[in-house]
Amino acid sequence: MSTPHPSPQKPTSLQIELPANLDAVYSNLVIIQHSPSEFVLDFARILPNMPAARVGARVVMTPMHAKLLLRALQENIERFEAQFGPIYLPQQGEALASQLFQGAHS
């Protein structure tokens, strides 16, 4: 006797609410930590001639959601580059802070 398989459900529409007072947080640095049960992403910004970075937001997620975020970012980066061209990344050996604050090179 075979076990019945549940029929696939159609995805329902998800409504996302953005509170009117929600402030956007700019980040050019992320510090990532993890444990067996969660990933912690601290989004910060560093500014020229400032000795410290200020964390503006902390996001905690499960390892599965972290991997799904990785996949979603990869897909969106591919779409972005298809539309606007490759995103420049500093070469290995270049000082990242120097590259960030002296402008991108092509």
ChimeraX commands (.cxc) that place a marker at each C-alpha (Angstrom):
marker #1 position 0.00,0.00,0.00 radius 0.5
marker #1 position 1.49,3.33,-0.96 radius 0.5
marker #1 position 1.36,6.40,1.21 radius 0.5
marker #1 position -0.56,9.28,-0.27 radius 0.5
marker #1 position 1.52,12.30,-1.23 radius 0.5
marker #1 position 0.10,15.68,-0.32 radius 0.5
marker #1 position -0.81,17.71,-3.36 radius 0.5
marker #1 position 1.44,20.71,-3.92 radius 0.5
marker #1 position -0.06,23.88,-2.56 radius 0.5
marker #1 position -0.13,27.02,-4.63 radius 0.5
marker #1 position 1.98,29.75,-3.04 radius 0.5
marker #1 position -0.14,32.39,-1.38 radius 0.5
marker #1 position 0.49,36.06,-1.81 radius 0.5
marker #1 position 2.56,37.53,1.00 radius 0.5
marker #1 position 1.89,41.09,2.04 radius 0.5
marker #1 position 4.92,42.93,3.39 radius 0.5
marker #1 position 4.32,45.87,5.70 radius 0.5
marker #1 position 6.90,48.66,5.81 radius 0.5
marker #1 position 6.22,50.89,8.81 radius 0.5
marker #1 position 6.09,54.58,7.89 radius 0.5
marker #1 position 8.74,55.40,10.52 radius 0.5
marker #1 position 11.19,52.68,9.43 radius 0.5
marker #1 position 14.61,54.19,8.79 radius 0.5
marker #1 position 16.91,52.71,6.16 radius 0.5
marker #1 position 20.33,51.75,7.52 radius 0.5
marker #1 position 23.36,52.17,5.27 radius 0.5
marker #1 position 26.04,49.51,5.70 radius 0.5
marker #1 position 29.43,49.01,4.07 radius 0.5
marker #1 position 30.62,46.37,6.54 radius 0.5
marker #1 position 29.06,43.22,7.94 radius 0.5
marker #1 position 30.42,41.15,10.81 radius 0.5
marker #1 position 29.18,37.57,10.65 radius 0.5
marker #1 position 29.18,35.15,13.58 radius 0.5
marker #1 position 27.51,31.78,13.88 radius 0.5
marker #1 position 26.65,28.98,16.25 radius 0.5
marker #1 position 25.19,25.56,15.42 radius 0.5
marker #1 position 21.68,27.05,15.52 radius 0.5
marker #1 position 21.95,30.60,14.17 radius 0.5
marker #1 position 23.83,33.18,12.14 radius 0.5
marker #1 position 24.25,36.70,13.50 radius 0.5
marker #1 position 24.89,39.50,11.02 radius 0.5
marker #1 position 25.90,42.88,12.43 radius 0.5
marker #1 position 25.60,45.54,9.73 radius 0.5
marker #1 position 27.88,48.52,10.32 radius 0.5
marker #1 position 29.32,51.48,8.51 radius 0.5
marker #1 position 32.87,52.69,8.52 radius 0.5
marker #1 position 33.77,56.24,7.61 radius 0.5
marker #1 position 37.07,57.75,6.51 radius 0.5
marker #1 position 39.33,58.90,9.35 radius 0.5
marker #1 position 37.09,57.31,11.97 radius 0.5
marker #1 position 38.71,54.75,14.28 radius 0.5
marker #1 position 35.52,52.73,14.91 radius 0.5
marker #1 position 32.62,51.24,12.98 radius 0.5
marker #1 position 29.07,51.77,14.23 radius 0.5
marker #1 position 26.62,48.85,14.07 radius 0.5
marker #1 position 23.27,50.04,12.75 radius 0.5
marker #1 position 21.35,46.77,12.60 radius 0.5
marker #1 position 21.65,43.19,13.81 radius 0.5
marker #1 position 19.92,40.32,12.00 radius 0.5
marker #1 position 19.72,36.84,13.50 radius 0.5
marker #1 position 18.63,33.89,11.34 radius 0.5
marker #1 position 18.75,30.13,11.17 radius 0.5
marker #1 position 21.47,28.44,9.08 radius 0.5
marker #1 position 18.82,27.42,6.53 radius 0.5
marker #1 position 17.64,31.02,6.16 radius 0.5
marker #1 position 21.26,32.20,5.87 radius 0.5
marker #1 position 21.78,29.79,2.99 radius 0.5
marker #1 position 18.53,30.90,1.35 radius 0.5
marker #1 position 19.68,34.53,1.73 radius 0.5
marker #1 position 22.96,33.60,0.03 radius 0.5
marker #1 position 21.01,32.06,-2.87 radius 0.5
marker #1 position 18.70,35.09,-3.16 radius 0.5
marker #1 position 21.65,37.50,-3.14 radius 0.5
marker #1 position 23.45,35.46,-5.82 radius 0.5
marker #1 position 20.38,35.45,-8.07 radius 0.5
marker #1 position 19.89,39.20,-7.64 radius 0.5
marker #1 position 23.57,39.99,-8.24 radius 0.5
marker #1 position 23.40,37.99,-11.48 radius 0.5
marker #1 position 20.31,39.96,-12.58 radius 0.5
marker #1 position 21.99,43.26,-11.61 radius 0.5
marker #1 position 25.16,42.44,-13.57 radius 0.5
marker #1 position 23.13,41.31,-16.59 radius 0.5
marker #1 position 21.46,44.73,-16.61 radius 0.5
marker #1 position 24.28,47.05,-15.48 radius 0.5
marker #1 position 27.52,45.13,-16.06 radius 0.5
marker #1 position 30.01,43.50,-13.70 radius 0.5
marker #1 position 30.41,44.73,-10.15 radius 0.5
marker #1 position 34.01,45.70,-9.42 radius 0.5
marker #1 position 35.72,43.89,-6.56 radius 0.5
marker #1 position 39.19,44.84,-5.31 radius 0.5
marker #1 position 41.93,42.42,-6.30 radius 0.5
marker #1 position 43.49,40.23,-3.66 radius 0.5
marker #1 position 46.25,42.22,-2.02 radius 0.5
marker #1 position 44.58,45.61,-2.46 radius 0.5
marker #1 position 43.78,47.33,0.81 radius 0.5
marker #1 position 39.99,47.15,1.08 radius 0.5
marker #1 position 39.65,50.27,3.22 radius 0.5
marker #1 position 41.82,52.20,0.77 radius 0.5
marker #1 position 39.71,50.98,-2.15 radius 0.5
marker #1 position 36.46,51.84,-0.36 radius 0.5
marker #1 position 37.40,55.41,0.41 radius 0.5
marker #1 position 39.43,56.37,-2.65 radius 0.5
marker #1 position 36.80,55.40,-5.22 radius 0.5
marker #1 position 36.36,52.29,-7.33 radius 0.5
marker #1 position 38.71,51.47,-10.16 radius 0.5
marker #1 position 37.61,49.89,-13.42 radius 0.5
marker link #1:1,2 radius 0.2
marker link #1:2,3 radius 0.2
marker link #1:3,4 radius 0.2
marker link #1:4,5 radius 0.2
marker link #1:5,6 radius 0.2
marker link #1:6,7 radius 0.2
marker link #1:7,8 radius 0.2
marker link #1:8,9 radius 0.2
marker link #1:9,10 radius 0.2
marker link #1:10,11 radius 0.2
marker link #1:11,12 radius 0.2
marker link #1:12,13 radius 0.2
marker link #1:13,14 radius 0.2
marker link #1:14,15 radius 0.2
marker link #1:15,16 radius 0.2
marker link #1:16,17 radius 0.2
marker link #1:17,18 radius 0.2
marker link #1:18,19 radius 0.2
marker link #1:19,20 radius 0.2
marker link #1:20,21 radius 0.2
marker link #1:21,22 radius 0.2
marker link #1:22,23 radius 0.2
marker link #1:23,24 radius 0.2
marker link #1:24,25 radius 0.2
marker link #1:25,26 radius 0.2
marker link #1:26,27 radius 0.2
marker link #1:27,28 radius 0.2
marker link #1:28,29 radius 0.2
marker link #1:29,30 radius 0.2
marker link #1:30,31 radius 0.2
marker link #1:31,32 radius 0.2
marker link #1:32,33 radius 0.2
marker link #1:33,34 radius 0.2
marker link #1:34,35 radius 0.2
marker link #1:35,36 radius 0.2
marker link #1:36,37 radius 0.2
marker link #1:37,38 radius 0.2
marker link #1:38,39 radius 0.2
marker link #1:39,40 radius 0.2
marker link #1:40,41 radius 0.2
marker link #1:41,42 radius 0.2
marker link #1:42,43 radius 0.2
marker link #1:43,44 radius 0.2
marker link #1:44,45 radius 0.2
marker link #1:45,46 radius 0.2
marker link #1:46,47 radius 0.2
marker link #1:47,48 radius 0.2
marker link #1:48,49 radius 0.2
marker link #1:49,50 radius 0.2
marker link #1:50,51 radius 0.2
marker link #1:51,52 radius 0.2
marker link #1:52,53 radius 0.2
marker link #1:53,54 radius 0.2
marker link #1:54,55 radius 0.2
marker link #1:55,56 radius 0.2
marker link #1:56,57 radius 0.2
marker link #1:57,58 radius 0.2
marker link #1:58,59 radius 0.2
marker link #1:59,60 radius 0.2
marker link #1:60,61 radius 0.2
marker link #1:61,62 radius 0.2
marker link #1:62,63 radius 0.2
marker link #1:63,64 radius 0.2
marker link #1:64,65 radius 0.2
marker link #1:65,66 radius 0.2
marker link #1:66,67 radius 0.2
marker link #1:67,68 radius 0.2
marker link #1:68,69 radius 0.2
marker link #1:69,70 radius 0.2
marker link #1:70,71 radius 0.2
marker link #1:71,72 radius 0.2
marker link #1:72,73 radius 0.2
marker link #1:73,74 radius 0.2
marker link #1:74,75 radius 0.2
marker link #1:75,76 radius 0.2
marker link #1:76,77 radius 0.2
marker link #1:77,78 radius 0.2
marker link #1:78,79 radius 0.2
marker link #1:79,80 radius 0.2
marker link #1:80,81 radius 0.2
marker link #1:81,82 radius 0.2
marker link #1:82,83 radius 0.2
marker link #1:83,84 radius 0.2
marker link #1:84,85 radius 0.2
marker link #1:85,86 radius 0.2
marker link #1:86,87 radius 0.2
marker link #1:87,88 radius 0.2
marker link #1:88,89 radius 0.2
marker link #1:89,90 radius 0.2
marker link #1:90,91 radius 0.2
marker link #1:91,92 radius 0.2
marker link #1:92,93 radius 0.2
marker link #1:93,94 radius 0.2
marker link #1:94,95 radius 0.2
marker link #1:95,96 radius 0.2
marker link #1:96,97 radius 0.2
marker link #1:97,98 radius 0.2
marker link #1:98,99 radius 0.2
marker link #1:99,100 radius 0.2
marker link #1:100,101 radius 0.2
marker link #1:101,102 radius 0.2
marker link #1:102,103 radius 0.2
marker link #1:103,104 radius 0.2
marker link #1:104,105 radius 0.2
marker link #1:105,106 radius 0.2
view
